[in-house]
Amino acid sequence: MKLTPTMERFILHWGEMGSRWGVSRSVAQVHALLYLANDPLHADEITDTLAIARSNVSMCLKDLQGWGLVEMVHVLGDRRDHFCAEQNTWEVMTLIVEGRKEREFDPLLATLQRCRDEALDDPETDGRTAKRITEMHDFVRDMTSWYDQVRKLPRPVIAKLMAMGAKVARVVS
């Protein structure tokens, strides 16, 4: 696949962002390439386009399929597996945020809950420390709960909320 300079810039930047989001740069770059591709690509095309090892591409594709961001498709007349990425921006971002929540925030909340319970039961943990742990737990719990509620709203409602920005404060004040 021939990449334009803009496509290259997008793929490279998506790779950088991916490494900050906790996935490998190559996983994010494979995702970006498939997201930009107009047609499904087979692993050899991905390997050639991104100049990364074939074995790495295979691992990246498995990871992306696990996230639900990429699916395997078949092309008539070609025995190779081809891959395409979810093209709906809302769905892509929802899958990424949900994946990060499951991998980062859910374990964080469980650990904070355990630490809070232990701190409250431990006579050697001073009250100020227990209070800080409890406050952190409560904040993460509330943010997680808020996210779970917002996630269930219809997309048009979420889009309106996002467009309102700080105007929401006037509604709830």
PyMOL commands that place a pseudoatom at each C-alpha (Angstrom):
pseudoatom trace, name=CA, resn=MET, resi=1, chain=A, elem=C, hetatm=0, pos=[0.000, 0.000, 0.000]
pseudoatom trace, name=CA, resn=LYS, resi=2, chain=A, elem=C, hetatm=0, pos=[1.371, 3.396, -0.952]
pseudoatom trace, name=CA, resn=LEU, resi=3, chain=A, elem=C, hetatm=0, pos=[1.365, 5.886, 1.893]
pseudoatom trace, name=CA, resn=THR, resi=4, chain=A, elem=C, hetatm=0, pos=[1.133, 9.629, 1.465]
pseudoatom trace, name=CA, resn=PRO, resi=5, chain=A, elem=C, hetatm=0, pos=[3.153, 11.866, 3.812]
pseudoatom trace, name=CA, resn=THR, resi=6, chain=A, elem=C, hetatm=0, pos=[-0.063, 12.640, 5.714]
pseudoatom trace, name=CA, resn=MET, resi=7, chain=A, elem=C, hetatm=0, pos=[-0.819, 8.935, 6.125]
pseudoatom trace, name=CA, resn=GLU, resi=8, chain=A, elem=C, hetatm=0, pos=[2.737, 8.322, 7.348]
pseudoatom trace, name=CA, resn=ARG, resi=9, chain=A, elem=C, hetatm=0, pos=[2.430, 11.160, 9.855]
pseudoatom trace, name=CA, resn=PHE, resi=10, chain=A, elem=C, hetatm=0, pos=[-0.913, 9.788, 11.105]
pseudoatom trace, name=CA, resn=ILE, resi=11, chain=A, elem=C, hetatm=0, pos=[0.463, 6.245, 11.457]
pseudoatom trace, name=CA, resn=LEU, resi=12, chain=A, elem=C, hetatm=0, pos=[3.614, 7.414, 13.240]
pseudoatom trace, name=CA, resn=HIS, resi=13, chain=A, elem=C, hetatm=0, pos=[1.678, 9.643, 15.625]
pseudoatom trace, name=CA, resn=TRP, resi=14, chain=A, elem=C, hetatm=0, pos=[-0.919, 6.934, 16.341]
pseudoatom trace, name=CA, resn=GLY, resi=15, chain=A, elem=C, hetatm=0, pos=[2.010, 4.661, 17.157]
pseudoatom trace, name=CA, resn=GLU, resi=16, chain=A, elem=C, hetatm=0, pos=[3.373, 7.231, 19.605]
pseudoatom trace, name=CA, resn=MET, resi=17, chain=A, elem=C, hetatm=0, pos=[-0.039, 7.619, 21.224]
pseudoatom trace, name=CA, resn=GLY, resi=18, chain=A, elem=C, hetatm=0, pos=[-0.424, 3.858, 21.456]
pseudoatom trace, name=CA, resn=SER, resi=19, chain=A, elem=C, hetatm=0, pos=[2.805, 3.547, 23.407]
pseudoatom trace, name=CA, resn=ARG, resi=20, chain=A, elem=C, hetatm=0, pos=[1.430, 6.126, 25.860]
pseudoatom trace, name=CA, resn=TRP, resi=21, chain=A, elem=C, hetatm=0, pos=[-1.845, 4.193, 26.096]
pseudoatom trace, name=CA, resn=GLY, resi=22, chain=A, elem=C, hetatm=0, pos=[-0.110, 0.996, 27.095]
pseudoatom trace, name=CA, resn=VAL, resi=23, chain=A, elem=C, hetatm=0, pos=[0.070, -0.849, 23.775]
pseudoatom trace, name=CA, resn=SER, resi=24, chain=A, elem=C, hetatm=0, pos=[3.167, -1.329, 21.680]
pseudoatom trace, name=CA, resn=ARG, resi=25, chain=A, elem=C, hetatm=0, pos=[4.003, 1.202, 19.009]
pseudoatom trace, name=CA, resn=SER, resi=26, chain=A, elem=C, hetatm=0, pos=[3.756, -1.457, 16.312]
pseudoatom trace, name=CA, resn=VAL, resi=27, chain=A, elem=C, hetatm=0, pos=[0.261, -2.537, 17.459]
pseudoatom trace, name=CA, resn=ALA, resi=28, chain=A, elem=C, hetatm=0, pos=[-0.925, 1.058, 17.189]
pseudoatom trace, name=CA, resn=GLN, resi=29, chain=A, elem=C, hetatm=0, pos=[0.762, 1.536, 13.814]
pseudoatom trace, name=CA, resn=VAL, resi=30, chain=A, elem=C, hetatm=0, pos=[-0.853, -1.609, 12.396]
pseudoatom trace, name=CA, resn=HIS, resi=31, chain=A, elem=C, hetatm=0, pos=[-4.194, -0.351, 13.675]
pseudoatom trace, name=CA, resn=ALA, resi=32, chain=A, elem=C, hetatm=0, pos=[-3.637, 3.075, 12.098]
pseudoatom trace, name=CA, resn=LEU, resi=33, chain=A, elem=C, hetatm=0, pos=[-2.692, 1.533, 8.756]
pseudoatom trace, name=CA, resn=LEU, resi=34, chain=A, elem=C, hetatm=0, pos=[-5.779, -0.676, 8.700]
pseudoatom trace, name=CA, resn=TYR, resi=35, chain=A, elem=C, hetatm=0, pos=[-7.955, 2.236, 9.815]
pseudoatom trace, name=CA, resn=LEU, resi=36, chain=A, elem=C, hetatm=0, pos=[-6.734, 4.325, 6.876]
pseudoatom trace, name=CA, resn=ALA, resi=37, chain=A, elem=C, hetatm=0, pos=[-6.834, 1.491, 4.324]
pseudoatom trace, name=CA, resn=ASN, resi=38, chain=A, elem=C, hetatm=0, pos=[-9.720, 1.567, 1.860]
pseudoatom trace, name=CA, resn=ASP, resi=39, chain=A, elem=C, hetatm=0, pos=[-9.565, -2.199, 1.375]
pseudoatom trace, name=CA, resn=PRO, resi=40, chain=A, elem=C, hetatm=0, pos=[-8.677, -5.129, 3.645]
pseudoatom trace, name=CA, resn=LEU, resi=41, chain=A, elem=C, hetatm=0, pos=[-4.946, -5.884, 3.790]
pseudoatom trace, name=CA, resn=HIS, resi=42, chain=A, elem=C, hetatm=0, pos=[-3.151, -9.189, 4.252]
pseudoatom trace, name=CA, resn=ALA, resi=43, chain=A, elem=C, hetatm=0, pos=[-0.281, -9.546, 6.707]
pseudoatom trace, name=CA, resn=ASP, resi=44, chain=A, elem=C, hetatm=0, pos=[2.417, -9.386, 4.025]
pseudoatom trace, name=CA, resn=GLU, resi=45, chain=A, elem=C, hetatm=0, pos=[1.083, -6.030, 2.799]
pseudoatom trace, name=CA, resn=ILE, resi=46, chain=A, elem=C, hetatm=0, pos=[1.150, -4.726, 6.356]
pseudoatom trace, name=CA, resn=THR, resi=47, chain=A, elem=C, hetatm=0, pos=[4.696, -6.038, 6.811]
pseudoatom trace, name=CA, resn=ASP, resi=48, chain=A, elem=C, hetatm=0, pos=[5.908, -4.413, 3.597]
pseudoatom trace, name=CA, resn=THR, resi=49, chain=A, elem=C, hetatm=0, pos=[4.132, -1.104, 4.178]
pseudoatom trace, name=CA, resn=LEU, resi=50, chain=A, elem=C, hetatm=0, pos=[5.243, -0.612, 7.774]
pseudoatom trace, name=CA, resn=ALA, resi=51, chain=A, elem=C, hetatm=0, pos=[8.631, -2.352, 7.415]
pseudoatom trace, name=CA, resn=ILE, resi=52, chain=A, elem=C, hetatm=0, pos=[8.138, -4.436, 10.551]
pseudoatom trace, name=CA, resn=ALA, resi=53, chain=A, elem=C, hetatm=0, pos=[8.723, -8.153, 11.050]
pseudoatom trace, name=CA, resn=ARG, resi=54, chain=A, elem=C, hetatm=0, pos=[6.034, -10.552, 9.846]
pseudoatom trace, name=CA, resn=SER, resi=55, chain=A, elem=C, hetatm=0, pos=[5.945, -12.269, 13.244]
pseudoatom trace, name=CA, resn=ASN, resi=56, chain=A, elem=C, hetatm=0, pos=[5.387, -8.891, 14.890]
pseudoatom trace, name=CA, resn=VAL, resi=57, chain=A, elem=C, hetatm=0, pos=[2.526, -8.145, 12.486]
pseudoatom trace, name=CA, resn=SER, resi=58, chain=A, elem=C, hetatm=0, pos=[0.893, -11.463, 13.396]
pseudoatom trace, name=CA, resn=MET, resi=59, chain=A, elem=C, hetatm=0, pos=[1.109, -10.674, 17.108]
pseudoatom trace, name=CA, resn=CYS, resi=60, chain=A, elem=C, hetatm=0, pos=[-0.213, -7.156, 16.510]
pseudoatom trace, name=CA, resn=LEU, resi=61, chain=A, elem=C, hetatm=0, pos=[-3.187, -8.480, 14.570]
pseudoatom trace, name=CA, resn=LYS, resi=62, chain=A, elem=C, hetatm=0, pos=[-4.040, -10.917, 17.378]
pseudoatom trace, name=CA, resn=ASP, resi=63, chain=A, elem=C, hetatm=0, pos=[-3.884, -8.078, 19.928]
pseudoatom trace, name=CA, resn=LEU, resi=64, chain=A, elem=C, hetatm=0, pos=[-6.067, -5.831, 17.791]
pseudoatom trace, name=CA, resn=GLN, resi=65, chain=A, elem=C, hetatm=0, pos=[-8.593, -8.605, 17.250]
pseudoatom trace, name=CA, resn=GLY, resi=66, chain=A, elem=C, hetatm=0, pos=[-8.682, -9.103, 21.022]
pseudoatom trace, name=CA, resn=TRP, resi=67, chain=A, elem=C, hetatm=0, pos=[-9.543, -5.418, 21.463]
pseudoatom trace, name=CA, resn=GLY, resi=68, chain=A, elem=C, hetatm=0, pos=[-12.253, -5.740, 18.814]
pseudoatom trace, name=CA, resn=LEU, resi=69, chain=A, elem=C, hetatm=0, pos=[-10.562, -3.069, 16.691]
pseudoatom trace, name=CA, resn=VAL, resi=70, chain=A, elem=C, hetatm=0, pos=[-9.670, -5.355, 13.779]
pseudoatom trace, name=CA, resn=GLU, resi=71, chain=A, elem=C, hetatm=0, pos=[-11.400, -8.305, 12.174]
pseudoatom trace, name=CA, resn=MET, resi=72, chain=A, elem=C, hetatm=0, pos=[-10.259, -10.977, 9.773]
pseudoatom trace, name=CA, resn=VAL, resi=73, chain=A, elem=C, hetatm=0, pos=[-12.054, -11.079, 6.433]
pseudoatom trace, name=CA, resn=HIS, resi=74, chain=A, elem=C, hetatm=0, pos=[-11.732, -13.217, 3.330]
pseudoatom trace, name=CA, resn=VAL, resi=75, chain=A, elem=C, hetatm=0, pos=[-11.254, -11.867, -0.163]
pseudoatom trace, name=CA, resn=LEU, resi=76, chain=A, elem=C, hetatm=0, pos=[-12.652, -13.827, -3.084]
pseudoatom trace, name=CA, resn=GLY, resi=77, chain=A, elem=C, hetatm=0, pos=[-9.880, -15.524, -5.047]
pseudoatom trace, name=CA, resn=ASP, resi=78, chain=A, elem=C, hetatm=0, pos=[-7.239, -15.084, -2.327]
pseudoatom trace, name=CA, resn=ARG, resi=79, chain=A, elem=C, hetatm=0, pos=[-6.570, -17.786, 0.279]
pseudoatom trace, name=CA, resn=ARG, resi=80, chain=A, elem=C, hetatm=0, pos=[-4.732, -15.423, 2.617]
pseudoatom trace, name=CA, resn=ASP, resi=81, chain=A, elem=C, hetatm=0, pos=[-6.429, -13.885, 5.609]
pseudoatom trace, name=CA, resn=HIS, resi=82, chain=A, elem=C, hetatm=0, pos=[-7.098, -10.190, 5.176]
pseudoatom trace, name=CA, resn=PHE, resi=83, chain=A, elem=C, hetatm=0, pos=[-7.764, -7.685, 7.921]
pseudoatom trace, name=CA, resn=CYS, resi=84, chain=A, elem=C, hetatm=0, pos=[-9.772, -4.529, 8.242]
pseudoatom trace, name=CA, resn=ALA, resi=85, chain=A, elem=C, hetatm=0, pos=[-10.204, -2.091, 11.093]
pseudoatom trace, name=CA, resn=GLU, resi=86, chain=A, elem=C, hetatm=0, pos=[-13.396, -0.726, 12.560]
pseudoatom trace, name=CA, resn=GLN, resi=87, chain=A, elem=C, hetatm=0, pos=[-14.066, 2.476, 10.619]
pseudoatom trace, name=CA, resn=ASN, resi=88, chain=A, elem=C, hetatm=0, pos=[-16.638, 4.123, 12.884]
pseudoatom trace, name=CA, resn=THR, resi=89, chain=A, elem=C, hetatm=0, pos=[-14.749, 6.713, 14.928]
pseudoatom trace, name=CA, resn=TRP, resi=90, chain=A, elem=C, hetatm=0, pos=[-17.177, 6.507, 17.859]
pseudoatom trace, name=CA, resn=GLU, resi=91, chain=A, elem=C, hetatm=0, pos=[-16.798, 2.739, 17.966]
pseudoatom trace, name=CA, resn=VAL, resi=92, chain=A, elem=C, hetatm=0, pos=[-12.986, 2.906, 17.693]
pseudoatom trace, name=CA, resn=MET, resi=93, chain=A, elem=C, hetatm=0, pos=[-12.663, 5.378, 20.539]
pseudoatom trace, name=CA, resn=THR, resi=94, chain=A, elem=C, hetatm=0, pos=[-15.255, 3.542, 22.644]
pseudoatom trace, name=CA, resn=LEU, resi=95, chain=A, elem=C, hetatm=0, pos=[-13.341, 0.272, 22.233]
pseudoatom trace, name=CA, resn=ILE, resi=96, chain=A, elem=C, hetatm=0, pos=[-10.046, 1.953, 23.144]
pseudoatom trace, name=CA, resn=VAL, resi=97, chain=A, elem=C, hetatm=0, pos=[-11.482, 3.683, 26.210]
pseudoatom trace, name=CA, resn=GLU, resi=98, chain=A, elem=C, hetatm=0, pos=[-13.276, 0.518, 27.331]
pseudoatom trace, name=CA, resn=GLY, resi=99, chain=A, elem=C, hetatm=0, pos=[-10.096, -1.528, 26.871]
pseudoatom trace, name=CA, resn=ARG, resi=100, chain=A, elem=C, hetatm=0, pos=[-8.095, 0.950, 28.917]
pseudoatom trace, name=CA, resn=LYS, resi=101, chain=A, elem=C, hetatm=0, pos=[-10.756, 0.991, 31.620]
pseudoatom trace, name=CA, resn=GLU, resi=102, chain=A, elem=C, hetatm=0, pos=[-10.659, -2.813, 31.886]
pseudoatom trace, name=CA, resn=ARG, resi=103, chain=A, elem=C, hetatm=0, pos=[-6.853, -2.962, 31.888]
pseudoatom trace, name=CA, resn=GLU, resi=104, chain=A, elem=C, hetatm=0, pos=[-6.118, 0.088, 34.050]
pseudoatom trace, name=CA, resn=PHE, resi=105, chain=A, elem=C, hetatm=0, pos=[-9.020, 1.501, 36.042]
pseudoatom trace, name=CA, resn=ASP, resi=106, chain=A, elem=C, hetatm=0, pos=[-10.811, -1.696, 37.080]
pseudoatom trace, name=CA, resn=PRO, resi=107, chain=A, elem=C, hetatm=0, pos=[-7.629, -3.187, 38.633]
pseudoatom trace, name=CA, resn=LEU, resi=108, chain=A, elem=C, hetatm=0, pos=[-6.818, 0.216, 40.168]
pseudoatom trace, name=CA, resn=LEU, resi=109, chain=A, elem=C, hetatm=0, pos=[-10.246, 0.413, 41.792]
pseudoatom trace, name=CA, resn=ALA, resi=110, chain=A, elem=C, hetatm=0, pos=[-9.959, -3.141, 43.150]
pseudoatom trace, name=CA, resn=THR, resi=111, chain=A, elem=C, hetatm=0, pos=[-6.530, -2.387, 44.630]
pseudoatom trace, name=CA, resn=LEU, resi=112, chain=A, elem=C, hetatm=0, pos=[-7.678, 0.914, 46.111]
pseudoatom trace, name=CA, resn=GLN, resi=113, chain=A, elem=C, hetatm=0, pos=[-10.679, -0.795, 47.677]
pseudoatom trace, name=CA, resn=ARG, resi=114, chain=A, elem=C, hetatm=0, pos=[-8.463, -3.428, 49.259]
pseudoatom trace, name=CA, resn=CYS, resi=115, chain=A, elem=C, hetatm=0, pos=[-6.010, -0.773, 50.486]
pseudoatom trace, name=CA, resn=ARG, resi=116, chain=A, elem=C, hetatm=0, pos=[-8.853, 1.344, 51.857]
pseudoatom trace, name=CA, resn=ASP, resi=117, chain=A, elem=C, hetatm=0, pos=[-10.356, -1.610, 53.719]
pseudoatom trace, name=CA, resn=GLU, resi=118, chain=A, elem=C, hetatm=0, pos=[-6.961, -2.601, 55.115]
pseudoatom trace, name=CA, resn=ALA, resi=119, chain=A, elem=C, hetatm=0, pos=[-6.128, 0.986, 56.105]
pseudoatom trace, name=CA, resn=LEU, resi=120, chain=A, elem=C, hetatm=0, pos=[-9.430, 1.395, 57.930]
pseudoatom trace, name=CA, resn=ASP, resi=121, chain=A, elem=C, hetatm=0, pos=[-8.964, -1.912, 59.783]
pseudoatom trace, name=CA, resn=ASP, resi=122, chain=A, elem=C, hetatm=0, pos=[-5.262, -1.431, 60.575]
pseudoatom trace, name=CA, resn=PRO, resi=123, chain=A, elem=C, hetatm=0, pos=[-4.650, 0.376, 63.867]
pseudoatom trace, name=CA, resn=GLU, resi=124, chain=A, elem=C, hetatm=0, pos=[-1.076, 1.176, 62.754]
pseudoatom trace, name=CA, resn=THR, resi=125, chain=A, elem=C, hetatm=0, pos=[-2.247, 3.162, 59.712]
pseudoatom trace, name=CA, resn=ASP, resi=126, chain=A, elem=C, hetatm=0, pos=[-2.806, 6.745, 60.809]
pseudoatom trace, name=CA, resn=GLY, resi=127, chain=A, elem=C, hetatm=0, pos=[-6.120, 8.431, 60.083]
pseudoatom trace, name=CA, resn=ARG, resi=128, chain=A, elem=C, hetatm=0, pos=[-4.723, 10.935, 57.576]
pseudoatom trace, name=CA, resn=THR, resi=129, chain=A, elem=C, hetatm=0, pos=[-3.243, 8.157, 55.449]
pseudoatom trace, name=CA, resn=ALA, resi=130, chain=A, elem=C, hetatm=0, pos=[-6.483, 6.176, 55.573]
pseudoatom trace, name=CA, resn=LYS, resi=131, chain=A, elem=C, hetatm=0, pos=[-8.389, 9.340, 54.618]
pseudoatom trace, name=CA, resn=ARG, resi=132, chain=A, elem=C, hetatm=0, pos=[-6.186, 9.981, 51.558]
pseudoatom trace, name=CA, resn=ILE, resi=133, chain=A, elem=C, hetatm=0, pos=[-6.547, 6.375, 50.399]
pseudoatom trace, name=CA, resn=THR, resi=134, chain=A, elem=C, hetatm=0, pos=[-10.319, 6.554, 50.946]
pseudoatom trace, name=CA, resn=GLU, resi=135, chain=A, elem=C, hetatm=0, pos=[-10.555, 9.821, 48.996]
pseudoatom trace, name=CA, resn=MET, resi=136, chain=A, elem=C, hetatm=0, pos=[-8.589, 8.335, 46.099]
pseudoatom trace, name=CA, resn=HIS, resi=137, chain=A, elem=C, hetatm=0, pos=[-10.776, 5.210, 46.152]
pseudoatom trace, name=CA, resn=ASP, resi=138, chain=A, elem=C, hetatm=0, pos=[-13.976, 7.255, 46.224]
pseudoatom trace, name=CA, resn=PHE, resi=139, chain=A, elem=C, hetatm=0, pos=[-12.846, 9.461, 43.348]
pseudoatom trace, name=CA, resn=VAL, resi=140, chain=A, elem=C, hetatm=0, pos=[-11.895, 6.510, 41.114]
pseudoatom trace, name=CA, resn=ARG, resi=141, chain=A, elem=C, hetatm=0, pos=[-15.118, 4.691, 42.090]
pseudoatom trace, name=CA, resn=ASP, resi=142, chain=A, elem=C, hetatm=0, pos=[-17.231, 7.744, 41.235]
pseudoatom trace, name=CA, resn=MET, resi=143, chain=A, elem=C, hetatm=0, pos=[-15.436, 8.339, 37.921]
pseudoatom trace, name=CA, resn=THR, resi=144, chain=A, elem=C, hetatm=0, pos=[-15.834, 4.684, 36.988]
pseudoatom trace, name=CA, resn=SER, resi=145, chain=A, elem=C, hetatm=0, pos=[-19.516, 4.770, 37.904]
pseudoatom trace, name=CA, resn=TRP, resi=146, chain=A, elem=C, hetatm=0, pos=[-20.020, 7.973, 35.903]
pseudoatom trace, name=CA, resn=TYR, resi=147, chain=A, elem=C, hetatm=0, pos=[-18.266, 6.448, 32.891]
pseudoatom trace, name=CA, resn=ASP, resi=148, chain=A, elem=C, hetatm=0, pos=[-20.418, 3.305, 33.118]
pseudoatom trace, name=CA, resn=GLN, resi=149, chain=A, elem=C, hetatm=0, pos=[-23.576, 5.438, 33.163]
pseudoatom trace, name=CA, resn=VAL, resi=150, chain=A, elem=C, hetatm=0, pos=[-22.517, 7.720, 30.301]
pseudoatom trace, name=CA, resn=ARG, resi=151, chain=A, elem=C, hetatm=0, pos=[-21.413, 4.742, 28.212]
pseudoatom trace, name=CA, resn=LYS, resi=152, chain=A, elem=C, hetatm=0, pos=[-24.995, 3.433, 28.257]
pseudoatom trace, name=CA, resn=LEU, resi=153, chain=A, elem=C, hetatm=0, pos=[-26.434, 6.680, 26.871]
pseudoatom trace, name=CA, resn=PRO, resi=154, chain=A, elem=C, hetatm=0, pos=[-27.327, 6.853, 23.176]
pseudoatom trace, name=CA, resn=ARG, resi=155, chain=A, elem=C, hetatm=0, pos=[-24.499, 8.316, 21.102]
pseudoatom trace, name=CA, resn=PRO, resi=156, chain=A, elem=C, hetatm=0, pos=[-26.509, 11.371, 20.013]
pseudoatom trace, name=CA, resn=VAL, resi=157, chain=A, elem=C, hetatm=0, pos=[-27.026, 12.250, 23.690]
pseudoatom trace, name=CA, resn=ILE, resi=158, chain=A, elem=C, hetatm=0, pos=[-23.305, 11.861, 24.417]
pseudoatom trace, name=CA, resn=ALA, resi=159, chain=A, elem=C, hetatm=0, pos=[-22.481, 14.012, 21.385]
pseudoatom trace, name=CA, resn=LYS, resi=160, chain=A, elem=C, hetatm=0, pos=[-24.829, 16.745, 22.649]
pseudoatom trace, name=CA, resn=LEU, resi=161, chain=A, elem=C, hetatm=0, pos=[-23.263, 16.582, 26.113]
pseudoatom trace, name=CA, resn=MET, resi=162, chain=A, elem=C, hetatm=0, pos=[-19.808, 16.893, 24.584]
pseudoatom trace, name=CA, resn=ALA, resi=163, chain=A, elem=C, hetatm=0, pos=[-20.909, 19.836, 22.437]
pseudoatom trace, name=CA, resn=MET, resi=164, chain=A, elem=C, hetatm=0, pos=[-22.358, 21.583, 25.479]
pseudoatom trace, name=CA, resn=GLY, resi=165, chain=A, elem=C, hetatm=0, pos=[-19.025, 21.515, 27.281]
pseudoatom trace, name=CA, resn=ALA, resi=166, chain=A, elem=C, hetatm=0, pos=[-19.038, 23.871, 30.255]
pseudoatom trace, name=CA, resn=LYS, resi=167, chain=A, elem=C, hetatm=0, pos=[-22.672, 24.821, 29.555]
pseudoatom trace, name=CA, resn=VAL, resi=168, chain=A, elem=C, hetatm=0, pos=[-23.598, 21.612, 31.390]
pseudoatom trace, name=CA, resn=ALA, resi=169, chain=A, elem=C, hetatm=0, pos=[-22.557, 23.355, 34.616]
pseudoatom trace, name=CA, resn=ARG, resi=170, chain=A, elem=C, hetatm=0, pos=[-25.336, 25.932, 34.147]
pseudoatom trace, name=CA, resn=VAL, resi=171, chain=A, elem=C, hetatm=0, pos=[-27.900, 23.165, 33.725]
pseudoatom trace, name=CA, resn=VAL, resi=172, chain=A, elem=C, hetatm=0, pos=[-26.924, 21.324, 36.903]
pseudoatom trace, name=CA, resn=SER, resi=173, chain=A, elem=C, hetatm=0, pos=[-26.236, 24.419, 39.028]
for i in range(1, 173): cmd.bond("trace and resi %d" % i, "trace and resi %d" % (i + 1))
show_as sticks, trace
zoom trace
